[in-house]
């Protein structure tokens, strides 16, 4: 099958590899432009571009997709299907209807739950017990397309966005290949719009922890924001990163310490044991070492 593949981050790479290994003709790989990264602002290609070049595939990184030469280049491929995995741009009708069987998107949730840009983080943050991967025929509406296939995975009690990301990144290629194997005969199933939930892009500020909330909710936010942007408590001295934590029984004024070894802070409901934290400009340490270094006592605020 002749394909166009559109994707950008690491999550998309195994999907591209699976298509090539399965013998599909990946005629063009489309990704976002290179961007400056790090303190040196060195121009860096997206993971999909790096892997596509290693595989000897043609690559396009258009800055504009509604005008310029790219729409014509896309059409010239005469693809059977365009596969989209976390490309990061909204496709117009020109692209959605161009390929013979349209555009197939791999989405990291069980649609219609968590339409949008960050379904993996949203599932952990909401305390979902089930997530998974869907393939859908793309439409102009945000993740509204009919679903070809869906496969679910249970979430562990200590699941992080990072661990779920890894599991879905392994699951997605298999669901994609199964979808393409019989796409000419496969009839996608419409979603139930009244069951839809939505999630937006994750910003750095989403990692800020509000200790007046319940310990369960604070813990979910920490795990949902791991590895990026990470959970943190803000203060005049900067942000105290909370890298590992777990809810425990406890009662006290929110934000104050109930114990220093182990390090336990009271929340609006319950308490949180902080197993690993990081002060700005310092290395990560266990909670007791942090309390000792800061000369903290029971009843003191965690961070100021």
N, C-alpha and C positions, 0 to 999 in steps of 0.2 A: 504494500500500500504506500502510495506517495504522500508524504506528510510535510507540513510546516510545523515546527515546534517553537512555541513562545514561552519563555520563562526567564527568571533572573537569579533568585537566591539558591543557596545550597539545597533547599528542599526540592527544587526542580531537577537537580542533576541526576539522581537515580532514575527518574522517569525517562530522561533523554537516553541514558545508557541502556535502559531496558528496551526501548524502541529499536535502537541500533542492534543490540544483541539478538532481538527477535527477527531481524531481517527486514524491517521496514525501511523504505527509502526516505530518509530524512533529508529532503531537498534543500531546506533552509531553516536555520536557527535564528530566531529573533529575540533580542534581549535589550535591556536598558543600556544607555551610553555609559562609558567609563566615567568614574568620578574620583575626585581627590579624597584620599584616605590617610588618616594618621596625622601626627604633628608635622610631618614633612609635606603633607598634601600631595603625595605621590599619586598620579593617575593610575587607577586600578580597575581591571575588568571584572564584571560580575562572575560568580562561580560558573554559571552556565556557559558563558563565553569562553572561559578558560578551558572547560572540558570539551566544548564543541570543537575548538581549534586542535586540541589533542587528538580528537577523533577524525580530524580532517574534513569537517563539515563546513559548508558555506554559512557565514554569519552576517547578520544585519543588525545594526544598533541605531535605528533612526531616532533622531531628536524630535521629529515631527512625523506623525502617522496619518494625519488628515490631509496633508498637502505634501508637495515635493515629489521626489522620485519613488518613494517607498510603496504607495498604493499600487503603482503599476508593476513594481517588482514582485509584490505579493501575488497579484493576479497572474503574472507570467508563469508562476510555478505550476499552475493548474493542479493543485493538490486535491487528493481525495478527502483529506481531513486536516484541519489545523488543531493541534493539541496545545492547550494553554494551561500552564502550571505556574501560578504565582508570577505572572508577567508584570503586573503592577500598573497596567494602563487599561482604560475603557476602550473596547473595540466598537467601531461603528458598524452599521449594517453592511457596508462594503466588504468588511472582513468576515462577518458572521455568516453571510450568505454566499460568499465566494467559493469555498471548497465544496466538492460534490456532496459530502455528508455534513457540511457545516463545521462548527468549532466545538470541540469536546474539552471541557474544563475539568480538572481534578481539584476538588475542594476538600479541605481538611476538617469537615464536620459532617453530621448527618442532617443534611438539608431537609426541611427548611429551617432547622435550628442553626443559629449563628451564620447568617448571611453576612458577608462583609470581609474586612481586611485581616482580622486577628481572631479567627475562630478557635484556635488552639488555646490561646491565653484566656479567651472568654469562657471556654468550657471549664478550665481549672478554677477560674475566679468565681464562677457560679456554683461550684461544687457538684458539677454534673458527674454522674456515675458511669456514663457511657459517651463515647465519642466515636469517630471513625472517618471514613473517606467516601466521598461520592464522586461519580462521574456524571456530568450533566451536559445537555446540549445548550450552548450559550445563547442568550437572548439579550436584548438591549437593557432589560431590567437587571438590577444587581442580584446575581446569584438566584434568579427566578426561573431558570430553565428547567425543563423536564429532566428527571433523573434516570439515567441508564442503569447504573448499578450502585449499591451501597454496601459497605462492609463495616461492621462495628467492632470496637475494642472496649473492654472495661477499663475504667480509670482506677489506679491504685490509690489508697488513702493518702499516700505521700507523693502523689504525682506532681511533677513540675511541668511547666510549659516546655522546658528543654527535653525532658524524658518522653513526653507525649509527641513532641515534634519528631524525635528520632523514630518512634514506633510507626507513626503515620507516614513518614518518609519511606519506610520499608514496605508498608502496606500498599501505598498508592500505585506504584508501578504494576503490581499484580492485578489490581482492579482495572487499571487503564488497559493493559494488554487483553484482559478478558473482554472488556468493552469493545475494543477494536476488532477482535477476532470474528465478531458476528454483527458488526455495526449496520451492515446493509439490511439485516432482518430484525434488528433489535428495536423495539418500540419503547421509548422512554415514558416514564410515568409522571404525570403532572404533580407538582407540589401542592400542599394545602396551605394557601396564603395566610389563613387565620392562625396557623401554628408557627409562623415565622418570627424569629428573633434576630436582632442585628447587633453588630459590633464594629467599632471604628478602629482606626490606626492606633497603635500603642505609642504614647509619648513618654518622654523621660519622667515627666511629672506623675505619671500613673503609678510609679513605684513608691510614692510617698505613703507612709503608714500612718493611720489615725488610730492611736491607742485607746481612744474613747469608744471604738467599736468593739465588738466581741472578739475574743481571742481566735475563735474559729474563722471569722471574717478576715482578721489581720493575717492569719496563717495562710489562708487561701490567696491573699494578695501577694504575699512573699513568694509563694510557689508559682503563681501565675506570671510573675515578673522575673522569674529565674529562667534563663541567665540574664536577660536584658529587659528593662533597665536595672533590675534588682530592687529589692525592698530597702527602704531607708527611712530613718527618723530624722527630720530636719531640725536644726537649731542654729543659734548664732555662731557656733563654731563650725558650721557646715553640716554635712549629712553623715550620720552614723549608718553604715550599711549593715543590714541584718541578712546574713548569708544562709544560716541554718537555724530553724526554730521549730517548736512544736507546742501545741496547746496543752496546758496542764491545769489541774484544779488550783484555785486561788481567788482571793478577794481582797481588794484594796483600792486606793485612789488610782485611777488610770494614769499610767506613765511612771508610777513609782515602783521601787524595787521591793519585792517580797522576800528575796533571797539573793545572795551574791555568789554562792557556790553550792549548787549551780545558780547561774544568773537567771532570775525569774522576775518578770515585770508584770504588774497588774494591768488588765485591760478593762474596757467598759463592762464586760462580762467574762469571767474567767481570767486566766493568766497565760503568759507565753514564756516558755523556757527558751532562752537564747543560747544556742550551742556554739555559734560562730558569728563574730561581728568584725567590723573593720572601721577604725577611726580614719578620718581623712589624712592621706599622706603616710599611713602606716600599713604594715602587713596585717593580714587576717589572723585573728586569735580566737581561742575559745572564750566563752562568756566569763568564766571565773577570772581568767587572766586580764580581761578588759576591766572588770570591776576592781581588781587589785591595782592595776596600773593607774586607774582614775581615782583610787582611794575612795571608792563608793561604799556606802553602808545601807543596810535595810532602811527603807523610808525615803531614801534620796531619789531624785528624778533620774531616769535612765540616761537622759541626754539633754543638754541645755544649749 
